[in-house]
Amino acid sequence: MDLSVQTNKTAASGVLKRLARVGLITKGVLYCMLGTLAAMAAFQLGGRSADEADRGGALRTIRDLPGGFVLLGAVALGLISYSIWRLLQAFADTEDRGTDGKGWAVRARYMASALTYGSVAFIAGRLLFSERPKQDSQQQFAQQLMEKPLGQILAFVVAGIFVATAVYQFYYAFKAKYRKHTGATGSKPGGSLLLLSGKIGYTARGIVWLLLGFLFGRAALHARGAEAGDTSKAFSLLQHEAYGPWLMAAIGLGLVCYGIFNFIRARYDNLEVKR
């Protein structure tokens, strides 16, 4: 390979890795904040409620901290970095996943991740300049879907995708697939505890996706988009059950663990660029 081409490839790889690490750290901050809000809201600590336990609530909490506008701006930029990294994985196939069925499935997941966190970055940007009215994105999406031909069937499909995502999170947790992102963490002092954060974190995410699937499925069954909801509505649903607050607090702490795992990944994942 020509030396200049190799140099350019190395430089591009370095930029991509920096985007990924900044994005992972930002994602970790977001999940730590979301999990903390959920755990506090479980028992109304600090006046917190389940209505605040979503990504929008986490962003508003960051904005309201001392120096919050600077912090929120940094979070927005970090989420943009994360989205760009995922877009490059999806379209440039930087991990060399290929074009077979499995490869396209992984790349489609990267694309979905880019869109998700890109939308969160957009919300963060809006919050920098105005108090954005609280809107439930899942509820809006469900209502718009119900208005379309075969909307109820499509809503059931979306609910199925949410449940399938939950199952994948559980699989990722219990098969310890997350270990491939942790480098030599396990051999370090306390490494096993750090790795445990991945198992707990992915399990908590699976439970959240399962709850979102239930809400969307219920909305589809009754043909009422208002019955769908974001994480705040999922937590509100739990809060009114007998042991709901305890489960809500446990999920919140699990999401904090997922945030910590993103920090670990930012530090130790090789983030190899194969193309």
URURNOR-V692276 format. One record per residue. N is the residue number from 1. RES is the residue in one small letter. PHI is phi in whole degrees, 0 to 359 (* if undefined). NEAR is the number of other C-alpha atoms within 10 Angstrom. D_CENTER is the distance of its C-alpha to the mean C-alpha in whole Angstrom. Layout:
n/res/phi/near/d_center
N/RES/PHI/NEAR/D_CENTER
N/RES/PHI/NEAR/D_CENTER
This chain:
n/res/phi/near/d_center
1/m/*/5/39
2/d/304/6/40
3/l/300/8/39
4/s/294/9/38
5/v/294/10/35
6/q/297/11/34
7/t/296/11/34
8/n/296/11/32
9/k/295/15/30
10/t/296/13/29
11/a/296/12/28
12/a/296/13/26
13/s/297/18/24
14/g/296/15/24
15/v/296/12/23
16/l/298/22/20
17/k/294/19/19
18/r/294/17/19
19/l/302/20/17
20/a/296/24/14
21/r/293/23/15
22/v/298/22/15
23/g/297/28/11
24/l/294/25/10
25/i/298/23/12
26/t/296/25/11
27/k/298/22/7
28/g/299/24/9
29/v/300/21/11
30/l/299/24/9
31/y/288/25/7
32/c/297/23/11
33/m/292/24/12
34/l/299/27/10
35/g/296/29/12
36/t/297/21/15
37/l/299/29/15
38/a/295/35/15
39/a/296/28/17
40/m/291/22/20
41/a/293/26/20
42/a/304/26/21
43/f/237/17/24
44/q/55/14/24
45/l/289/12/24
46/g/64/9/25
47/g/73/8/25
48/r/283/16/21
49/s/232/20/21
50/a/298/25/18
51/d/299/19/18
52/e/269/22/16
53/a/273/28/14
54/d/215/24/11
55/r/297/21/9
56/g/299/22/12
57/g/296/19/14
58/a/297/22/12
59/l/293/26/13
60/r/294/21/17
61/t/296/16/17
62/i/298/22/17
63/r/298/20/19
64/d/277/12/22
65/l/287/12/22
66/p/303/9/25
67/g/71/10/25
68/g/298/16/21
69/f/294/19/22
70/v/293/14/22
71/l/298/16/19
72/l/294/23/17
73/g/298/18/19
74/a/295/15/17
75/v/297/26/14
76/a/301/26/14
77/l/295/20/16
78/g/296/23/13
79/l/290/30/11
80/i/295/23/14
81/s/301/25/14
82/y/298/27/11
83/s/296/27/11
84/i/297/21/15
85/w/302/26/14
86/r/293/28/13
87/l/297/21/15
88/l/294/17/18
89/q/297/24/17
90/a/286/25/17
91/f/266/12/20
92/a/271/12/22
93/d/51/20/21
94/t/294/20/21
95/e/262/16/20
96/d/56/14/23
97/r/287/18/22
98/g/89/13/25
99/t/240/11/25
100/d/278/8/26
101/g/302/10/24
102/k/295/11/22
103/g/298/15/21
104/w/294/15/20
105/a/297/14/18
106/v/294/16/16
107/r/292/25/16
108/a/294/17/15
109/r/295/14/12
110/y/297/20/12
111/m/297/20/13
112/a/298/16/11
113/s/296/18/8
114/a/299/24/10
115/l/294/16/11
116/t/298/13/8
117/y/281/22/7
118/g/295/20/11
119/s/292/15/11
120/v/293/21/10
121/a/298/24/12
122/f/296/15/15
123/i/298/17/14
124/a/299/27/15
125/g/297/18/18
126/r/297/13/19
127/l/291/20/19
128/l/291/19/21
129/f/245/9/24
130/s/200/8/24
131/e/278/9/23
132/r/287/13/21
133/p/302/7/22
134/k/290/10/19
135/q/229/11/18
136/d/272/17/16
137/s/297/12/15
138/q/294/20/15
139/q/294/21/18
140/q/299/15/19
141/f/299/16/18
142/a/297/25/20
143/q/296/21/23
144/q/294/12/23
145/l/294/20/23
146/m/297/20/25
147/e/280/12/28
148/k/269/10/28
149/p/302/9/30
150/l/59/10/29
151/g/301/17/26
152/q/294/22/26
153/i/294/15/26
154/l/299/16/23
155/a/295/25/21
156/f/296/18/22
157/v/298/16/21
158/v/298/18/17
159/a/301/25/17
160/g/297/17/18
161/i/296/15/15
162/f/298/23/13
163/v/294/23/15
164/a/298/16/16
165/t/297/17/12
166/a/298/24/12
167/v/300/17/15
168/y/296/16/14
169/q/297/23/11
170/f/297/21/15
171/y/299/16/17
172/y/299/18/15
173/a/288/23/15
174/f/279/15/19
175/k/268/11/20
176/a/55/15/18
177/k/295/13/17
178/y/293/16/15
179/r/298/19/18
180/k/293/11/19
181/h/262/19/16
182/t/250/21/18
183/g/56/15/22
184/a/264/12/24
185/t/305/20/22
186/g/299/15/24
187/s/272/9/27
188/k/272/9/27
189/p/303/9/28
190/g/76/10/26
191/g/299/13/24
192/s/296/12/23
193/l/291/11/22
194/l/296/18/19
195/l/293/21/18
196/l/299/17/18
197/s/299/23/15
198/g/293/30/14
199/k/299/25/15
200/i/294/23/15
201/g/296/27/11
202/y/292/26/10
203/t/296/25/13
204/a/299/27/11
205/r/298/21/8
206/g/298/25/11
207/i/297/19/13
208/v/298/23/11
209/w/298/25/10
210/l/296/23/14
211/l/296/24/15
212/l/296/25/13
213/g/296/26/15
214/f/298/20/18
215/l/298/25/18
216/f/291/31/18
217/g/296/23/21
218/r/296/19/23
219/a/297/24/23
220/a/293/26/24
221/l/299/15/27
222/h/265/11/28
223/a/54/20/27
224/r/229/16/26
225/g/301/25/23
226/a/295/18/23
227/e/276/20/22
228/a/282/27/18
229/g/184/27/16
230/d/271/22/12
231/t/299/22/11
232/s/298/22/14
233/k/288/23/17
234/a/298/25/15
235/f/291/30/16
236/s/298/21/19
237/l/299/17/20
238/l/293/19/20
239/q/300/21/22
240/h/265/10/25
241/e/269/11/25
242/a/305/9/28
243/y/253/10/26
244/g/304/16/22
245/p/301/23/22
246/w/293/16/22
247/l/295/17/20
248/m/298/27/17
249/a/296/22/18
250/a/296/18/18
251/i/296/26/14
252/g/302/30/13
253/l/294/25/15
254/g/296/27/13
255/l/292/31/10
256/v/298/28/12
257/c/299/26/13
258/y/296/28/9
259/g/299/27/9
260/i/299/23/13
261/f/298/27/12
262/n/295/28/10
263/f/296/21/14
264/i/299/22/16
265/r/295/25/14
266/a/300/23/15
267/r/277/16/18
268/y/248/15/20
269/d/293/20/18
270/n/292/13/21
271/l/51/19/18
272/e/299/12/22
273/v/256/17/22
274/k/264/11/25
275/r/225/12/26
